[in-house]
Structure formats: C-alpha cells, structure tokens
C-alpha cells in the first residue's frame, strides 16, 4: 500500500539527497524550507550556503528526482535560494556584519593578482551574493580602472560611501589621491589607511569582502591581518620558478599569521593557439606543484587571453564581458570553489557537522 503523501514522507525522501561539499543530507543541514503539499503537487525551497554553489544543478536535479519518484506526486516545484554562513569571526571595526573576508595575495607583482580579485568579486556578485572589494594595494591601486569607476559617491553619516560597479561595492586609495600621484608611505601610515578603509566605510552587510593586497610579505598584509580577521587567502602565482618561490613565501607568511589558505591559482598558464595547440610561455604546472607541496587546494589554471587585458583596460571584468569563454569559465569556477570552501569551513567551525566527515 502506497504511503500517504505527507511532509514526513517528502522529507524522508529528501533526507537521502546529499550536499556534496558538506557530506550530509539536505534535511539534516536544514536546507529544506517552505515545504507545501497540495494534492499531488509538491513545492519546496532548497537554501544553499552560497549563490555561487558549483554543484547547484546537481543538488536541484537530485532533490527534484527524489520527490518525483514518490507515489502520488504529479508535479514538483523547486526553488533555489541561498544564505551565506558567517565564518564566526568578530570584526569589531565594522558596524554591519561582513560574513566573510577573502584576501587575494601574491609573492610578486605582475602575476594577475588584481585581475583575479576583480573577477572573483564580480563573479560572486553576478551569482547573487552581496560583495565588497577593498583595494588595499596602496602602491598600485588598479581596481577602479578594472571596474570602470573613477570616483566615490558623496559621504554619508560621516563615512565614505563605496562606489558600485557590476553589483560590487568598492573602495580604493586611488579615489583619494590625484591621478599618477605616488604614495610614499611608511608602515604606520599604511596601517592607518587600511583601518580607515575597514572602519570608515559604509559597507553595509556583505556576504563576502574581497581584499586585493599589495604583492610581497610587507606591512600591508600584516596590518590587514591584524585589523580584520580573514576567512582565508587565495595565493596567485605564475608557472615559472621565480614566481613560485615568491608565492611560496607569501603562503607561508599567512600560515604564520594563522590565516587559512583557501588555495592556489595559477595565472597565465598557457596560450591556446588557433590550431588548438597550447603554448606554455612561462612553464607548466607550477601552481599545482606549489599547492601539492604546501598541502593546500589547487583552485585552477587561468589561460592567457587578450580579452582579460581588454576588459581590465576597459573596466569590464572578463567574467562579465565573456563569461562563456575559456578564461571566463576558469575564473567563474575559481570563484565557485572559493565560495564552496568558505561554506565548508564555516560548517566545520560551527560544529554543524563532524570534521571527520569533511574531505
């Protein structure tokens, strides 16, 4: 005899659907919301831990299939929403909650760190997250150029109002100095500036604050880590040996500062020629080797593509201008992986799931 179609029966079916990143079922994780049954029609919401979930299509497909297979079901309506968890860290300088703060760092300049920070922020915002972008690269503040903005809005309540572009709120020292003016600052001035960019800006509530750091292991990285607890850091490198050596030093610096390493990204990995051949201009596989040696995740490789440069110069991130290009997909994949790792980290810290269940 078929079971009567009830909330309990539907939840029992959904309890067999796993959230792949977290390793537990959707019901135990509290991800099933607004369940309604009207005759043979079943409607419910799956609340993801990030709108940039890399496995959202799989979760949607498996949840829908689990309910459709129940006796008496004639129609399934499934809605996906998200609620990004906080990393649980207290950021006392900020009035409104910033749930997660992601630093993007490199050991040396010229490896595409700002390009990654800009596209990471734009991809997360495009997915539906509330995102801020702090340009803490005091000596080379290029974020405004890459995001296509040149000024801040008027202040409000005695605090700076961030500019906004592609759904991302952003602040940079470039807005506060004359074009081309160099900043000849020592450590204490850097520390003060970074604290002001955190405390004296109306960021509002954010799911993610992406911070573009200057290259190297100097004062700015130390000041940021001391001023605002970081959820984690993404290390950017190129494949060649000198870049890897410097990226390794940056990685170990953050480890010393007890900042979690979210992963390593290899930029300018290869140039794909017209015939499909891949030309390794700067070497091959260095980023993966660095990640393996440091026992941290390798988040992916970004190919050389002129559209990245054109987008940077023109103020349109390539994940916006060419999302379906190989480089656009690579950058979007990295953003999704970062978001997923942050969600897993948040659940580990909140003891929602046992640590041993997480790969």
Residue, then its C-alpha position, 0 to 999 in steps of 0.5 A: x500500500x502506497x504511503x500517504x503523501x505527507x511532509x514526513x514522507x517528502x522529507x524522508x525522501x529528501x533526507x537521502x539527497x546529499x550536499x556534496x561539499x558538506x557530506x550530509x543530507x539536505x534535511x539534516x543541514x536544514x536546507x529544506x524550507x517552505x515545504x507545501x503539499x497540495x494534492x499531488x503537487x509538491x513545492x519546496x525551497x532548497x537554501x544553499x550556503x552560497x549563490x555561487x554553489x558549483x554543484x547547484x544543478x546537481x543538488x536541484x536535479x537530485x532533490x527534484x528526482x527524489x520527490x518525483x519518484x514518490x507515489x502520488x506526486x504529479x508535479x514538483x516545484x523547486x526553488x533555489x535560494x541561498x544564505x551565506x554562513x558567517x565564518x564566526x569571526x568578530x570584526x569589531x571595526x565594522x558596524x554591519x556584519x561582513x560574513x566573510x573576508x577573502x584576501x587575494x595575495x601574491x609573492x610578486x607583482x605582475x602575476x594577475x593578482x588584481x585581475x583575479x580579485x576583480x573577477x572573483x568579486x564580480x563573479x560572486x556578485x553576478x551569482x547573487x551574493x552581496x560583495x565588497x572589494x577593498x583595494x588595499x594595494x596602496x602602491x598600485x591601486x588598479x581596481x577602479x580602472x578594472x571596474x570602470x569607476x573613477x570616483x566615490x559617491x558623496x559621504x554619508x553619516x560621516x563615512x565614505x560611501x563605496x562606489x558600485x560597479x557590476x553589483x560590487x561595492x568598492x573602495x580604493x586609495x586611488x579615489x583619494x589621491x590625484x591621478x599618477x600621484x605616488x604614495x610614499x608611505x611608511x608602515x604606520x601610515x599604511x596601517x592607518x589607511x587600511x583601518x580607515x578603509x575597514x572602519x570608515x566605510x559604509x559597507x553595509x552587510x556583505x556576504x563576502x569582502x574581497x581584499x586585493x593586497x599589495x604583492x610581497x610579505x610587507x606591512x600591508x598584509x600584516x596590518x590587514x591581518x591584524x585589523x580584520x580577521x580573514x576567512x582565508x587567502x587565495x595565493x596567485x602565482x605564475x608557472x615559472x620558478x621565480x614566481x613560485x618561490x615568491x608565492x611560496x613565501x607569501x603562503x607561508x607568511x599567512x600560515x604564520x599569521x594563522x590565516x587559512x589558505x583557501x588555495x592556489x591559482x595559477x595565472x597565465x598558464x598557457x596560450x591556446x593557439x588557433x590550431x588548438x595547440x597550447x603554448x606554455x610561455x612561462x612553464x607548466x604546472x607550477x601552481x599545482x606543484x606549489x599547492x601539492x607541496x604546501x598541502x593546500x587546494x589547487x583552485x585552477x589554471x587561468x589561460x592567457x587571453x587578450x580579452x582579460x587585458x581588454x576588459x581590465x583596460x576597459x573596466x569590464x571584468x572578463x567574467x562579465x564581458x565573456x563569461x562563456x569563454x575559456x578564461x571566463x569559465x576558469x575564473x567563474x569556477x575559481x570563484x565557485x570553489x572559493x565560495x564552496x570552501x568558505x561554506x565548508x569551513x564555516x560548517x566545520x567551525x560551527x560544529x554543524x557537522x563532524x570534521x571527520x566527515x569533511x574531505 
